Amino acid sequence: MTAPAPTDADLIAAHTAGDPHAFNELVRRHRDRMWAVALRTVRDPEEAADALQDAFISAFRAAANFRAESQVTTWLHRIVVNACLDRVRRRQARPTVPLPENGGNEPAVPRDSMAERETRLVIRQALDELPEEQRVPIVLVDVEGYSVAETARMLDIAEGTVKSRCARGRAKLAKLLGHLRNPGSEGDVPTHESKSGEGR
C-alpha cells in the first residue's frame, strides 16, 4: 500500500525540519484558493500577485512559529489577508486608475454571458465601494465561506466585530445593488434617507 499523503501540518513540520520540498507542496495545494482571496481583497491582479508572493515568503519564514491551534489554511489565509491589507494601505496613499474590464482582443460572447459578466462587474464595483474593514470580512465570510470564528482569528478581531462589520457592509451592498433586484429603480440616485456624511 502506498503511504497516505502528508497533511498540511505534516508539511509544515517537514519544512521546519529542513525538507526542501515540503513548502513547495504546501504552496501547490493552496495557491489557487489563496490567489482568489488576494484578488478579491486588493481588486487588482498585479497587486494580488505581489501580495501573494509577499505572503508566501512570510509564511516560509514564519513556519517555525506555526501552532497547531488552527488549520494550516486558516494560518495561510491570515498571512495572505495581512499582506493584501498592507498593499491596500500603501495604495491608498497614491491615486489609482481603474483598468478596463474587457480587453480589446477578447472574443465576442453571447448576450446572456455578457449580462452575467456585467452583473459580476457591478458586484465587484459595489464591493470596491465598501471600506476595507467591511469588504475583507465579507469576502472571507460570504465569498470564501469561512465561519465568523475563523474570520475573527484570521483578522485578529473579535467575533462580534466581524458580525457587525459584515452587517454594515451587507446593508451598503443592498443599497448599491438594489437595482439588480428592481431593474426599473433608480439605484444610483440618493434617496431622502441618504446622508452625505453617512459613516463607514
C-alpha positions in Angstrom: 0.0 0.0 0.0 1.2 3.5 -0.7 1.6 5.8 2.2 -1.1 8.4 2.7 -0.3 11.9 1.5 1.1 14.1 4.2 -1.3 16.5 5.9 -0.7 20.2 5.7 0.6 20.1 9.3 3.0 17.3 8.3 4.3 19.5 5.5 4.9 22.5 7.9 6.7 20.2 10.3 8.8 18.8 7.5 9.6 22.2 6.1 10.7 23.4 9.6 12.9 20.3 9.9 14.7 21.2 6.7 12.8 19.3 3.9 13.5 21.4 0.8 10.3 20.2 -1.0 7.7 20.4 1.7 6.8 24.1 1.5 6.6 23.9 -2.3 4.0 21.2 -1.9 2.0 23.3 0.5 2.0 26.2 -1.9 1.0 23.9 -4.8 -2.0 22.7 -2.7 -3.3 26.1 -1.7 -2.0 28.6 -4.3 -5.3 28.8 -6.3 -7.5 29.5 -3.3 -5.0 32.0 -1.8 -4.9 33.7 -5.2 -8.7 34.1 -5.2 -8.6 35.6 -1.7 -5.8 38.0 -2.7 -7.6 39.1 -5.9 -10.9 39.7 -4.1 -9.2 41.7 -1.3 -7.0 44.0 -3.3 -9.1 44.1 -6.5 -6.1 44.3 -8.8 -4.3 41.3 -10.4 -0.8 42.8 -10.3 -1.2 43.9 -6.7 -2.7 40.5 -5.8 0.2 38.6 -7.4 2.7 40.8 -5.4 0.7 40.4 -2.2 0.6 36.6 -2.7 4.3 36.5 -3.2 4.9 38.6 -0.1 2.6 36.3 1.9 4.3 33.1 0.8 7.7 34.5 1.7 6.3 35.5 5.1 4.8 32.0 5.6 8.1 30.4 4.5 9.9 32.3 7.2 7.3 32.1 9.9 6.5 28.4 9.6 8.5 27.5 12.7 6.1 29.7 14.7 3.0 27.9 13.4 1.0 26.4 16.2 -1.5 23.6 15.5 -4.2 25.5 17.4 -5.8 26.3 13.9 -5.8 24.8 10.5 -2.8 25.5 8.2 -5.2 27.0 5.7 -6.5 29.5 8.3 -3.0 30.4 9.2 -2.1 30.9 5.5 -5.3 32.9 4.9 -4.4 35.2 7.7 -0.9 35.8 6.3 -2.4 36.4 2.8 -5.0 38.8 4.1 -2.5 40.8 6.1 -0.2 41.1 3.1 -3.1 42.3 1.0 -4.1 44.8 3.6 -0.6 46.2 3.7 -0.7 46.7 0.0 -4.2 48.3 0.1 -3.0 50.8 2.7 0.1 51.7 0.6 -2.1 52.0 -2.5 -4.4 54.4 -0.8 -1.5 56.8 -0.5 -1.4 57.2 -4.3 -4.1 57.7 -6.9 -5.2 54.8 -9.0 -6.6 54.5 -12.4 -9.1 51.6 -12.9 -8.2 49.1 -15.6 -10.8 48.4 -18.2 -12.6 45.2 -17.5 -12.6 44.0 -21.1 -9.5 43.6 -23.3 -9.7 44.7 -26.9 -8.9 41.3 -28.2 -11.5 39.3 -26.3 -13.8 37.2 -28.4 -17.4 38.0 -28.7 -19.6 36.2 -26.2 -23.4 35.5 -26.2 -25.7 38.2 -24.8 -26.6 36.1 -21.8 -22.9 35.7 -20.9 -22.4 39.4 -21.4 -25.2 40.2 -19.0 -23.7 37.8 -16.5 -20.3 39.4 -16.8 -21.9 42.8 -16.4 -23.6 41.7 -13.2 -20.4 40.3 -11.8 -18.6 43.6 -12.6 -21.4 45.6 -10.9 -21.0 43.4 -7.8 -17.2 43.8 -7.9 -17.6 47.6 -8.2 -20.0 47.5 -5.2 -17.5 45.6 -3.1 -14.9 48.3 -4.1 -17.3 50.9 -2.6 -17.0 49.3 0.8 -14.4 50.4 3.2 -11.6 47.9 3.7 -12.7 47.0 7.2 -16.1 45.8 5.9 -15.0 44.4 2.5 -12.4 42.0 3.8 -14.7 40.2 6.4 -17.5 40.0 3.7 -15.0 38.4 1.2 -13.9 35.9 3.8 -17.4 35.0 5.2 -19.7 35.4 2.2 -17.4 34.7 -0.7 -14.9 32.2 0.7 -17.3 30.6 3.1 -15.3 30.9 6.3 -17.1 31.0 9.6 -17.3 34.1 11.8 -14.9 32.4 14.3 -12.4 31.6 11.6 -12.6 35.0 10.1 -12.1 36.6 13.5 -8.9 34.5 14.0 -7.6 35.5 10.6 -8.1 39.2 11.1 -7.3 39.1 14.8 -10.5 40.8 15.8 -13.5 39.8 18.0 -16.3 37.7 16.5 -18.7 40.4 17.3 -16.7 42.9 15.3 -16.7 40.5 12.3 -20.5 40.2 12.6 -21.1 44.0 12.9 -18.7 44.8 10.0 -20.4 42.2 7.8 -23.8 43.6 8.7 -22.9 47.1 7.9 -21.2 46.1 4.7 -24.2 44.0 3.6 -26.5 46.9 4.3 -24.4 49.1 2.0 -24.3 46.4 -0.7 -28.0 46.0 -0.5 -28.4 49.7 -1.3 -25.7 49.7 -4.0 -27.2 46.5 -5.7 -30.9 47.2 -5.2 -31.3 48.0 -8.9 -30.3 44.4 -9.7 -33.4 43.1 -8.0 -35.6 46.0 -9.2 -34.3 46.9 -12.7 -36.7 49.8 -13.0 -35.5 51.6 -9.9 -33.0 54.4 -9.9 -30.4 52.5 -7.9 -27.7 55.2 -8.0 -30.0 58.2 -7.1 -29.7 59.2 -3.5 -33.0 58.9 -1.5 -34.2 61.3 1.1 -32.8 58.8 3.7 -29.2 59.2 2.4 -26.9 61.5 4.4 -23.8 62.9 2.8 -21.9 62.1 6.0 -23.1 58.5 6.3 -20.3 56.8 8.1 -18.4 53.7 7.5 
